Amino acid sequence: METEAGPVLYQKLLVWEPSLESEEEEEEISEQLIPDPWGPQDSSGNKAGGLPGAWARLVAALLLLAVGFSLAVRQLHSSSGSPGTLGSGAPPPSRHSHGPGVYPHGAIISPAATCSHLGRELLVAGGNVVDAGIGAALCLAVVHPHTTGLGAMFWGLFYNSSSGNSTALTSGPAQTLAPGLGLPSALPALRLLHTHFGRLPWPRLLVGPTTLAQEGFLVDTPLARALAAQGTKGICPLLCRTDGTPLGPGARAINPQLAAVLHRAALAPTPDLTGDALLSLLARDLGLEGPSAGPRPTLEPALRLPVPQGILFTTPSPSAGPELLELLEAAQQSGGPTTSGDPCPPRLPAAGTPGSSVLATVDSSGSVLLLTSSLNSSFGSGHLSPSTGVLLSNLVAKSAAWACPLILCGKLDDNEADVLGLVASGTPAVARVMTHTLLSHLVRPQTHAQQGPTKSPRPCIQGTLLQVAAHAEHAHVSSVPSGCCPSQGF
């Protein structure tokens, strides 16, 4: 990509800005259709305050009262007849429509429709973006064992719009449970995040994932494709038919052992004990003397990089966050949107693409949670623990920690500052892809017509790129490739 002379011009970020004209037109139309019954009459011959005008006002008032009563009865009837609703926790319906991926209160986007729906339920029930993200992450651990699970490592980035602080979740360097088998850290990492920033009770977040594991979930297209490519080695009987062939799309799978682990995790009194029961069972399966004592997950202040438009936040080492900030800083100093070399690295063969998963949650106030997890390869090590139903990763100490979720927050003295979150999966070169994506936004003025991510990073993506934003008191979500990840919001 050609670079321009002089410094990069960072313009006001207007990502996914909804069209305001339609709302204004709607308000004008509503004013025309619903006249003020108490206002003076027009030039039809009735004087304001005269007898005919008084009768007209009375009739109009009665009509409005009747319409309001009818709507109230209809709403009450629909609420009582929908067993799936969450009662008073749901907000009143919006009086104007929104485009795809735009929600007035909050939203979540993840690779599985079931998990996005579960995250939305937690938001509607009064949870915050942390609750929704953790619940969806545990759901993915059940329904997408090819990319994530309780055997995966997790990284996270949380921006709190109330305090203006950004916090990074890290599991520390990858540790080995046994030769070729990574040490699980998902449960204590997610529990630690919830302890500091969650709102709903911890057991509430595990109800949905536990039910899916116990009662069964449907194999979706991404899992079915991974099963077809992987074969059945190491994953039977969990994801196999009785004849030993892998399950196909729409088949039902259950994992009662995993349900029991999640149930125990819901009852653990502290984050440190959340994963201990799992480690004890894994040690017994593997014939180890006792669970390995690895580093505990930590919460740290996020790395920061001031830019003219605001502040960039990302995760510290051992993730690729420091590399990401170096690339962005170099791009600023060089006066161009990219670093030296091709911003789109060569595509990796399928076997070289890490098995990973990403999700993101955002609310209209600007709070954002980005989560990324990895098994290092599809289905991890391919070793299924019979006592726990967990597929262990093949992450080892020298595995590259390529995760680098990124949040761009507008200037903190601006009450209407936009917030943008980016999180990507699928390639160790993700830092270069993220740099190219972000700078594509910063150096180009956004217009009302630009909905969703810019087209320029599309050739670079070998996995998934999720974008979330808070703008104009609305939550916005989108993905590359488009349609790969269902979103839910309210």
LUMTORVEX-563132 format. One record per residue (C-alpha): x, y, z; residue number from 1. Coordinates in nm, 2 decimals. Layout:
<<X, Y, Z>, NUM>;
...
***
This chain:
<<0.00, 0.00, 0.00>, 1>;
<<0.14, 0.34, -0.09>, 2>;
<<0.22, 0.57, 0.20>, 3>;
<<0.15, 0.94, 0.20>, 4>;
<<0.41, 1.20, 0.29>, 5>;
<<0.38, 1.36, 0.62>, 6>;
<<0.21, 1.24, 0.94>, 7>;
<<-0.10, 1.02, 0.95>, 8>;
<<-0.42, 1.23, 0.98>, 9>;
<<-0.64, 1.07, 1.24>, 10>;
<<-1.00, 1.17, 1.17>, 11>;
<<-1.31, 1.15, 1.38>, 12>;
<<-1.41, 0.78, 1.41>, 13>;
<<-1.77, 0.72, 1.28>, 14>;
<<-1.78, 0.35, 1.26>, 15>;
<<-2.13, 0.20, 1.17>, 16>;
<<-2.30, 0.54, 1.23>, 17>;
<<-2.67, 0.47, 1.19>, 18>;
<<-2.87, 0.69, 0.95>, 19>;
<<-3.04, 0.96, 1.15>, 20>;
<<-3.26, 1.08, 0.87>, 21>;
<<-3.50, 0.78, 0.90>, 22>;
<<-3.56, 0.85, 1.27>, 23>;
<<-3.62, 1.22, 1.20>, 24>;
<<-3.86, 1.14, 0.92>, 25>;
<<-4.04, 0.89, 1.15>, 26>;
<<-4.09, 1.16, 1.42>, 27>;
<<-4.23, 1.40, 1.16>, 28>;
<<-4.47, 1.14, 1.03>, 29>;
<<-4.59, 1.06, 1.38>, 30>;
<<-4.65, 1.42, 1.45>, 31>;
<<-4.87, 1.44, 1.14>, 32>;
<<-5.06, 1.12, 1.22>, 33>;
<<-5.13, 1.20, 1.59>, 34>;
<<-5.25, 1.56, 1.62>, 35>;
<<-5.25, 1.73, 1.96>, 36>;
<<-5.61, 1.70, 2.09>, 37>;
<<-5.56, 1.99, 2.33>, 38>;
<<-5.42, 2.25, 2.08>, 39>;
<<-5.62, 2.52, 1.91>, 40>;
<<-5.82, 2.43, 1.60>, 41>;
<<-5.73, 2.53, 1.24>, 42>;
<<-5.91, 2.76, 1.01>, 43>;
<<-6.21, 2.53, 0.96>, 44>;
<<-6.44, 2.78, 1.13>, 45>;
<<-6.42, 2.64, 1.49>, 46>;
<<-6.27, 2.89, 1.73>, 47>;
<<-6.03, 2.77, 1.99>, 48>;
<<-6.23, 2.70, 2.30>, 49>;
<<-6.57, 2.70, 2.13>, 50>;
<<-6.83, 2.43, 2.18>, 51>;
<<-6.76, 2.24, 1.86>, 52>;
<<-6.39, 2.25, 1.93>, 53>;
<<-6.45, 2.12, 2.28>, 54>;
<<-6.65, 1.83, 2.15>, 55>;
<<-6.37, 1.75, 1.90>, 56>;
<<-6.11, 1.76, 2.18>, 57>;
<<-6.32, 1.53, 2.39>, 58>;
<<-6.37, 1.28, 2.11>, 59>;
<<-6.00, 1.28, 2.02>, 60>;
<<-5.91, 1.22, 2.39>, 61>;
<<-6.15, 0.93, 2.41>, 62>;
<<-6.01, 0.78, 2.09>, 63>;
<<-5.65, 0.81, 2.22>, 64>;
<<-5.76, 0.65, 2.55>, 65>;
<<-5.92, 0.36, 2.37>, 66>;
<<-5.61, 0.30, 2.15>, 67>;
<<-5.38, 0.32, 2.45>, 68>;
<<-5.59, 0.07, 2.65>, 69>;
<<-5.60, -0.17, 2.35>, 70>;
<<-5.23, -0.16, 2.31>, 71>;
<<-5.18, -0.22, 2.68>, 72>;
<<-5.40, -0.52, 2.67>, 73>;
<<-5.22, -0.66, 2.36>, 74>;
<<-4.88, -0.61, 2.52>, 75>;
<<-5.00, -0.78, 2.84>, 76>;
<<-5.14, -1.07, 2.65>, 77>;
<<-4.82, -1.12, 2.44>, 78>;
<<-4.60, -1.11, 2.75>, 79>;
<<-4.81, -1.37, 2.94>, 80>;
<<-4.82, -1.59, 2.63>, 81>;
<<-4.44, -1.60, 2.57>, 82>;
<<-4.29, -1.85, 2.82>, 83>;
<<-3.94, -1.77, 2.68>, 84>;
<<-3.94, -1.41, 2.79>, 85>;
<<-3.75, -1.30, 3.10>, 86>;
<<-4.03, -1.09, 3.25>, 87>;
<<-3.97, -0.74, 3.39>, 88>;
<<-3.60, -0.75, 3.30>, 89>;
<<-3.67, -0.69, 2.93>, 90>;
<<-3.68, -0.33, 2.81>, 91>;
<<-3.98, -0.18, 2.65>, 92>;
<<-3.98, -0.22, 2.27>, 93>;
<<-3.80, 0.05, 2.07>, 94>;
<<-4.01, 0.30, 1.88>, 95>;
<<-3.78, 0.30, 1.58>, 96>;
<<-3.61, 0.03, 1.38>, 97>;
<<-3.23, -0.03, 1.35>, 98>;
<<-3.02, -0.18, 1.08>, 99>;
<<-2.85, -0.52, 1.11>, 100>;
<<-2.61, -0.53, 1.40>, 101>;
<<-2.73, -0.21, 1.56>, 102>;
<<-2.90, -0.23, 1.90>, 103>;
<<-3.01, 0.04, 2.14>, 104>;
<<-2.89, -0.11, 2.47>, 105>;
<<-2.63, -0.39, 2.43>, 106>;
<<-2.52, -0.67, 2.20>, 107>;
<<-2.30, -0.98, 2.18>, 108>;
<<-2.14, -1.15, 1.88>, 109>;
<<-1.99, -1.50, 1.88>, 110>;
<<-1.93, -1.79, 1.64>, 111>;
<<-2.24, -1.98, 1.76>, 112>;
<<-2.60, -1.86, 1.75>, 113>;
<<-2.69, -2.06, 2.07>, 114>;
<<-2.41, -1.88, 2.26>, 115>;
<<-2.50, -1.53, 2.13>, 116>;
<<-2.86, -1.59, 2.24>, 117>;
<<-2.74, -1.70, 2.58>, 118>;
<<-2.53, -1.39, 2.62>, 119>;
<<-2.83, -1.17, 2.52>, 120>;
<<-3.04, -1.34, 2.79>, 121>;
<<-2.79, -1.25, 3.05>, 122>;
<<-2.79, -0.89, 2.93>, 123>;
<<-3.17, -0.87, 2.95>, 124>;
<<-3.16, -1.03, 3.29>, 125>;
<<-2.96, -0.74, 3.42>, 126>;
<<-2.61, -0.86, 3.36>, 127>;
<<-2.33, -0.65, 3.22>, 128>;
<<-2.10, -0.71, 2.92>, 129>;
<<-1.87, -0.92, 3.15>, 130>;
<<-2.15, -1.15, 3.25>, 131>;
<<-2.27, -1.19, 2.89>, 132>;
<<-1.92, -1.26, 2.76>, 133>;
<<-1.83, -1.52, 3.02>, 134>;
<<-2.17, -1.70, 2.98>, 135>;
<<-2.12, -1.71, 2.60>, 136>;
<<-1.75, -1.82, 2.64>, 137>;
<<-1.86, -2.12, 2.86>, 138>;
<<-2.14, -2.20, 2.61>, 139>;
<<-1.88, -2.21, 2.33>, 140>;
<<-1.67, -2.44, 2.55>, 141>;
<<-1.96, -2.69, 2.52>, 142>;
<<-2.08, -2.64, 2.16>, 143>;
<<-1.75, -2.56, 1.98>, 144>;
<<-1.49, -2.80, 2.13>, 145>;
<<-1.29, -2.78, 1.81>, 146>;
<<-1.19, -2.42, 1.88>, 147>;
<<-1.22, -2.36, 2.26>, 148>;
<<-1.31, -2.53, 2.58>, 149>;
<<-1.22, -2.57, 2.94>, 150>;
<<-0.88, -2.70, 2.83>, 151>;
<<-0.81, -2.37, 2.64>, 152>;
<<-0.61, -2.07, 2.74>, 153>;
<<-0.80, -1.74, 2.76>, 154>;
<<-0.70, -1.38, 2.71>, 155>;
<<-0.94, -1.08, 2.76>, 156>;
<<-0.96, -0.71, 2.74>, 157>;
<<-1.23, -0.52, 2.93>, 158>;
<<-1.30, -0.15, 2.90>, 159>;
<<-1.52, 0.00, 3.17>, 160>;
<<-1.69, 0.31, 3.04>, 161>;
<<-1.79, 0.42, 3.39>, 162>;
<<-1.43, 0.45, 3.52>, 163>;
<<-1.25, 0.49, 3.19>, 164>;
<<-1.01, 0.20, 3.29>, 165>;
<<-0.91, -0.09, 3.07>, 166>;
<<-0.81, -0.42, 3.22>, 167>;
<<-0.63, -0.72, 3.06>, 168>;
<<-0.70, -1.08, 3.15>, 169>;
<<-0.41, -1.32, 3.10>, 170>;
<<-0.35, -1.68, 3.18>, 171>;
<<0.02, -1.64, 3.18>, 172>;
<<0.27, -1.85, 2.98>, 173>;
<<0.14, -2.18, 2.86>, 174>;
<<0.22, -2.47, 3.09>, 175>;
<<0.23, -2.85, 3.04>, 176>;
<<0.01, -3.08, 3.23>, 177>;
<<0.17, -3.39, 3.07>, 178>;
<<0.39, -3.43, 2.76>, 179>;
<<0.19, -3.28, 2.47>, 180>;
<<-0.10, -3.17, 2.69>, 181>;
<<-0.16, -2.81, 2.80>, 182>;
<<-0.26, -2.71, 3.15>, 183>;
<<-0.62, -2.59, 3.15>, 184>;
<<-0.67, -2.24, 3.29>, 185>;
<<-1.01, -2.14, 3.14>, 186>;
<<-1.23, -2.18, 3.46>, 187>;
<<-1.01, -1.99, 3.70>, 188>;
<<-0.94, -1.71, 3.44>, 189>;
<<-1.31, -1.65, 3.37>, 190>;
<<-1.40, -1.68, 3.74>, 191>;
<<-1.14, -1.42, 3.83>, 192>;
<<-1.27, -1.18, 3.56>, 193>;
<<-1.63, -1.23, 3.70>, 194>;
<<-1.52, -1.17, 4.06>, 195>;
<<-1.39, -0.83, 3.98>, 196>;
<<-1.63, -0.70, 3.72>, 197>;
<<-1.94, -0.93, 3.70>, 198>;
<<-2.28, -0.83, 3.82>, 199>;
<<-2.49, -1.15, 3.82>, 200>;
<<-2.42, -1.43, 4.06>, 201>;
<<-2.15, -1.67, 3.93>, 202>;
<<-2.37, -1.98, 3.93>, 203>;
<<-2.62, -1.79, 3.71>, 204>;
<<-2.37, -1.78, 3.43>, 205>;
<<-2.32, -2.15, 3.43>, 206>;
<<-2.68, -2.25, 3.41>, 207>;
<<-2.71, -2.23, 3.03>, 208>;
<<-2.38, -2.41, 2.95>, 209>;
<<-2.45, -2.68, 3.21>, 210>;
<<-2.79, -2.74, 3.06>, 211>;
<<-2.65, -2.77, 2.71>, 212>;
<<-2.39, -3.02, 2.81>, 213>;
<<-2.64, -3.23, 3.01>, 214>;
<<-2.94, -3.22, 2.78>, 215>;
<<-2.76, -3.19, 2.45>, 216>;
<<-2.68, -2.94, 2.18>, 217>;
<<-2.71, -2.95, 1.80>, 218>;
<<-2.39, -2.98, 1.60>, 219>;
<<-2.37, -2.67, 1.39>, 220>;
<<-2.20, -2.62, 1.05>, 221>;
<<-1.85, -2.51, 1.18>, 222>;
<<-1.83, -2.80, 1.42>, 223>;
<<-1.95, -3.05, 1.16>, 224>;
<<-1.68, -2.92, 0.91>, 225>;
<<-1.41, -2.96, 1.17>, 226>;
<<-1.53, -3.31, 1.26>, 227>;
<<-1.52, -3.41, 0.89>, 228>;
<<-1.17, -3.28, 0.86>, 229>;
<<-1.05, -3.42, 1.19>, 230>;
<<-1.19, -3.77, 1.18>, 231>;
<<-1.28, -3.95, 1.49>, 232>;
<<-0.94, -4.01, 1.65>, 233>;
<<-0.95, -3.90, 2.01>, 234>;
<<-1.31, -3.76, 2.01>, 235>;
<<-1.52, -4.07, 2.04>, 236>;
<<-1.77, -4.13, 2.19>, 237>;
<<-1.84, -3.76, 2.25>, 238>;
<<-1.89, -3.66, 1.89>, 239>;
<<-1.93, -3.99, 1.72>, 240>;
<<-2.23, -4.20, 1.61>, 241>;
<<-2.27, -4.55, 1.73>, 242>;
<<-2.10, -4.68, 1.42>, 243>;
<<-1.79, -4.47, 1.49>, 244>;
<<-1.84, -4.20, 1.23>, 245>;
<<-1.84, -3.83, 1.32>, 246>;
<<-2.16, -3.65, 1.39>, 247>;
<<-2.30, -3.44, 1.11>, 248>;
<<-2.49, -3.10, 1.10>, 249>;
<<-2.81, -3.11, 1.31>, 250>;
<<-2.71, -3.42, 1.51>, 251>;
<<-2.75, -3.39, 1.89>, 252>;
<<-2.45, -3.44, 2.12>, 253>;
<<-2.44, -3.46, 2.50>, 254>;
<<-2.15, -3.42, 2.74>, 255>;
<<-2.27, -3.52, 3.09>, 256>;
<<-1.92, -3.54, 3.23>, 257>;
<<-1.86, -3.18, 3.13>, 258>;
<<-2.19, -3.08, 3.28>, 259>;
<<-2.08, -3.23, 3.61>, 260>;
<<-1.75, -3.03, 3.60>, 261>;
<<-1.95, -2.70, 3.53>, 262>;
<<-2.18, -2.78, 3.81>, 263>;
<<-1.89, -2.82, 4.05>, 264>;
<<-1.74, -2.50, 3.92>, 265>;
<<-2.06, -2.31, 3.99>, 266>;
<<-2.03, -2.42, 4.36>, 267>;
<<-1.67, -2.33, 4.41>, 268>;
<<-1.64, -2.05, 4.67>, 269>;
<<-1.33, -1.87, 4.52>, 270>;
<<-1.16, -1.83, 4.18>, 271>;
<<-0.86, -2.03, 4.30>, 272>;
<<-1.07, -2.34, 4.37>, 273>;
<<-1.28, -2.31, 4.05>, 274>;
<<-1.05, -2.52, 3.84>, 275>;
<<-0.90, -2.74, 4.12>, 276>;
<<-1.17, -3.01, 4.09>, 277>;
<<-1.11, -3.03, 3.71>, 278>;
<<-0.73, -3.06, 3.76>, 279>;
<<-0.78, -3.34, 4.02>, 280>;
<<-1.00, -3.54, 3.77>, 281>;
<<-0.75, -3.48, 3.49>, 282>;
<<-0.46, -3.60, 3.71>, 283>;
<<-0.65, -3.92, 3.79>, 284>;
<<-0.72, -3.98, 3.42>, 285>;
<<-0.36, -3.93, 3.33>, 286>;
<<-0.22, -4.13, 3.62>, 287>;
<<-0.04, -3.83, 3.77>, 288>;
<<0.03, -3.80, 4.14>, 289>;
<<-0.14, -3.47, 4.17>, 290>;
<<-0.26, -3.17, 3.97>, 291>;
<<0.02, -2.95, 3.83>, 292>;
<<0.07, -2.62, 4.00>, 293>;
<<0.08, -2.36, 3.72>, 294>;
<<0.07, -1.98, 3.74>, 295>;
<<-0.26, -1.84, 3.83>, 296>;
<<-0.44, -1.61, 3.58>, 297>;
<<-0.41, -1.24, 3.65>, 298>;
<<-0.58, -0.91, 3.59>, 299>;
<<-0.34, -0.63, 3.49>, 300>;
<<-0.38, -0.28, 3.36>, 301>;
<<-0.40, -0.29, 2.98>, 302>;
<<-0.12, -0.15, 2.77>, 303>;
<<-0.19, 0.20, 2.64>, 304>;
<<-0.09, 0.40, 2.34>, 305>;
<<-0.21, 0.76, 2.31>, 306>;
<<-0.31, 0.87, 1.96>, 307>;
<<-0.45, 1.20, 1.84>, 308>;
<<-0.79, 1.04, 1.84>, 309>;
<<-0.79, 0.89, 2.19>, 310>;
<<-0.62, 0.60, 2.36>, 311>;
<<-0.55, 0.24, 2.23>, 312>;
<<-0.56, -0.05, 2.48>, 313>;
<<-0.44, -0.40, 2.43>, 314>;
<<-0.31, -0.70, 2.64>, 315>;
<<0.04, -0.73, 2.78>, 316>;
<<0.30, -1.00, 2.72>, 317>;
<<0.29, -1.30, 2.67>, 318>;
<<0.02, -1.20, 2.42>, 319>;
<<0.11, -1.02, 2.10>, 320>;
<<-0.02, -0.69, 2.24>, 321>;
<<0.32, -0.53, 2.27>, 322>;
<<0.40, -0.63, 1.91>, 323>;
<<0.07, -0.47, 1.80>, 324>;
<<0.14, -0.14, 1.97>, 325>;
<<0.50, -0.13, 1.82>, 326>;
<<0.35, -0.17, 1.47>, 327>;
<<0.09, 0.10, 1.53>, 328>;
<<0.35, 0.34, 1.68>, 329>;
<<0.58, 0.27, 1.38>, 330>;
<<0.30, 0.34, 1.14>, 331>;
<<0.23, 0.68, 1.31>, 332>;
<<0.60, 0.78, 1.29>, 333>;
<<0.64, 0.67, 0.93>, 334>;
<<0.34, 0.88, 0.82>, 335>;
<<0.17, 0.58, 0.65>, 336>;
<<-0.12, 0.35, 0.74>, 337>;
<<0.10, 0.03, 0.72>, 338>;
<<0.44, -0.09, 0.83>, 339>;
<<0.71, -0.20, 0.60>, 340>;
<<0.62, -0.51, 0.40>, 341>;
<<0.29, -0.65, 0.28>, 342>;
<<0.01, -0.58, 0.54>, 343>;
<<-0.15, -0.90, 0.43>, 344>;
<<0.08, -1.19, 0.51>, 345>;
<<0.07, -1.51, 0.30>, 346>;
<<-0.20, -1.75, 0.38>, 347>;
<<-0.11, -2.04, 0.60>, 348>;
<<-0.20, -2.39, 0.51>, 349>;
<<-0.51, -2.52, 0.70>, 350>;
<<-0.30, -2.74, 0.92>, 351>;
<<-0.10, -2.44, 1.04>, 352>;
<<-0.39, -2.23, 1.14>, 353>;
<<-0.44, -2.23, 1.52>, 354>;
<<-0.76, -2.36, 1.67>, 355>;
<<-0.91, -2.05, 1.84>, 356>;
<<-1.23, -1.87, 1.92>, 357>;
<<-1.33, -1.51, 1.97>, 358>;
<<-1.63, -1.32, 2.10>, 359>;
<<-1.72, -0.96, 2.19>, 360>;
<<-1.98, -0.78, 2.39>, 361>;
<<-2.06, -0.41, 2.40>, 362>;
<<-2.33, -0.19, 2.56>, 363>;
<<-2.45, 0.15, 2.45>, 364>;
<<-2.26, 0.33, 2.72>, 365>;
<<-1.93, 0.21, 2.57>, 366>;
<<-1.83, -0.08, 2.80>, 367>;
<<-1.66, -0.35, 2.59>, 368>;
<<-1.54, -0.70, 2.67>, 369>;
<<-1.32, -0.89, 2.41>, 370>;
<<-1.24, -1.26, 2.47>, 371>;
<<-1.01, -1.49, 2.28>, 372>;
<<-0.92, -1.84, 2.36>, 373>;
<<-0.70, -2.11, 2.20>, 374>;
<<-0.65, -2.49, 2.19>, 375>;
<<-0.35, -2.43, 1.96>, 376>;
<<-0.49, -2.65, 1.69>, 377>;
<<-0.83, -2.79, 1.59>, 378>;
<<-0.96, -3.01, 1.88>, 379>;
<<-0.64, -2.93, 2.06>, 380>;
<<-0.43, -3.24, 2.14>, 381>;
<<-0.72, -3.46, 2.04>, 382>;
<<-0.71, -3.61, 2.39>, 383>;
<<-1.05, -3.64, 2.55>, 384>;
<<-1.05, -3.68, 2.92>, 385>;
<<-1.31, -3.95, 3.00>, 386>;
<<-1.38, -3.82, 3.35>, 387>;
<<-1.44, -3.46, 3.26>, 388>;
<<-1.55, -3.46, 2.89>, 389>;
<<-1.27, -3.20, 2.83>, 390>;
<<-1.05, -3.19, 2.52>, 391>;
<<-0.71, -3.08, 2.63>, 392>;
<<-0.50, -2.83, 2.43>, 393>;
<<-0.16, -2.90, 2.29>, 394>;
<<-0.03, -2.57, 2.41>, 395>;
<<0.32, -2.59, 2.55>, 396>;
<<0.56, -2.34, 2.70>, 397>;
<<0.70, -2.23, 2.36>, 398>;
<<0.37, -2.19, 2.19>, 399>;
<<0.32, -1.85, 2.03>, 400>;
<<0.08, -1.63, 2.22>, 401>;
<<-0.06, -1.44, 1.93>, 402>;
<<-0.38, -1.29, 2.09>, 403>;
<<-0.40, -0.91, 2.08>, 404>;
<<-0.75, -0.78, 2.14>, 405>;
<<-0.77, -0.40, 2.08>, 406>;
<<-0.99, -0.12, 2.21>, 407>;
<<-0.98, 0.23, 2.08>, 408>;
<<-1.15, 0.48, 2.31>, 409>;
<<-1.21, 0.84, 2.21>, 410>;
<<-1.07, 1.12, 2.43>, 411>;
<<-1.19, 1.08, 2.78>, 412>;
<<-1.30, 1.45, 2.82>, 413>;
<<-1.55, 1.39, 2.54>, 414>;
<<-1.88, 1.27, 2.69>, 415>;
<<-1.99, 1.14, 2.35>, 416>;
<<-1.66, 0.97, 2.25>, 417>;
<<-1.69, 0.66, 2.04>, 418>;
<<-1.54, 0.32, 2.15>, 419>;
<<-1.42, 0.06, 1.90>, 420>;
<<-1.32, -0.30, 1.98>, 421>;
<<-1.14, -0.54, 1.75>, 422>;
<<-1.06, -0.90, 1.82>, 423>;
<<-0.93, -1.16, 1.57>, 424>;
<<-0.85, -1.53, 1.55>, 425>;
<<-0.69, -1.77, 1.31>, 426>;
<<-0.33, -1.66, 1.25>, 427>;
<<-0.01, -1.58, 1.43>, 428>;
<<0.03, -1.28, 1.21>, 429>;
<<-0.29, -1.13, 1.36>, 430>;
<<-0.10, -0.82, 1.49>, 431>;
<<-0.03, -0.71, 1.14>, 432>;
<<-0.38, -0.77, 1.03>, 433>;
<<-0.52, -0.57, 1.33>, 434>;
<<-0.28, -0.29, 1.26>, 435>;
<<-0.39, -0.27, 0.90>, 436>;
<<-0.76, -0.29, 1.00>, 437>;
<<-0.73, -0.01, 1.26>, 438>;
<<-0.53, 0.23, 1.05>, 439>;
<<-0.78, 0.18, 0.77>, 440>;
<<-1.04, 0.33, 1.00>, 441>;
<<-0.82, 0.60, 1.14>, 442>;
<<-0.69, 0.75, 0.81>, 443>;
<<-1.02, 0.74, 0.63>, 444>;
<<-1.33, 0.96, 0.70>, 445>;
<<-1.63, 0.73, 0.77>, 446>;
<<-1.96, 0.81, 0.61>, 447>;
<<-2.32, 0.72, 0.68>, 448>;
<<-2.31, 0.47, 0.40>, 449>;
<<-2.02, 0.27, 0.55>, 450>;
<<-2.19, 0.01, 0.77>, 451>;
<<-1.96, -0.25, 0.93>, 452>;
<<-1.59, -0.31, 0.87>, 453>;
<<-1.40, -0.16, 0.58>, 454>;
<<-1.34, -0.38, 0.29>, 455>;
<<-0.96, -0.34, 0.29>, 456>;
<<-0.87, -0.60, 0.56>, 457>;
<<-1.09, -0.87, 0.41>, 458>;
<<-0.81, -1.03, 0.20>, 459>;
<<-0.59, -1.05, 0.52>, 460>;
<<-0.83, -1.24, 0.73>, 461>;
<<-0.76, -1.62, 0.75>, 462>;
<<-0.98, -1.66, 1.06>, 463>;
<<-1.24, -1.43, 1.21>, 464>;
<<-1.24, -1.06, 1.28>, 465>;
<<-1.51, -0.92, 1.51>, 466>;
<<-1.58, -0.55, 1.55>, 467>;
<<-1.79, -0.39, 1.81>, 468>;
<<-1.85, -0.02, 1.87>, 469>;
<<-2.06, 0.22, 2.08>, 470>;
<<-2.18, 0.52, 1.89>, 471>;
<<-2.47, 0.76, 1.93>, 472>;
<<-2.60, 0.57, 2.23>, 473>;
<<-2.62, 0.25, 2.04>, 474>;
<<-2.43, -0.08, 2.03>, 475>;
<<-2.29, -0.19, 1.69>, 476>;
<<-2.15, -0.53, 1.60>, 477>;
<<-2.01, -0.68, 1.28>, 478>;
<<-1.77, -0.95, 1.15>, 479>;
<<-1.53, -1.04, 0.88>, 480>;
<<-1.62, -1.26, 0.70>, 481>;
<<-1.97, -1.12, 0.70>, 482>;
<<-2.22, -1.35, 0.85>, 483>;
<<-1.97, -1.59, 1.01>, 484>;
<<-2.08, -1.49, 1.37>, 485>;
<<-2.44, -1.44, 1.47>, 486>;
<<-2.51, -1.14, 1.69>, 487>;
<<-2.79, -1.09, 1.94>, 488>;
<<-2.89, -0.77, 2.13>, 489>;
<<-3.17, -0.56, 2.26>, 490>;
***
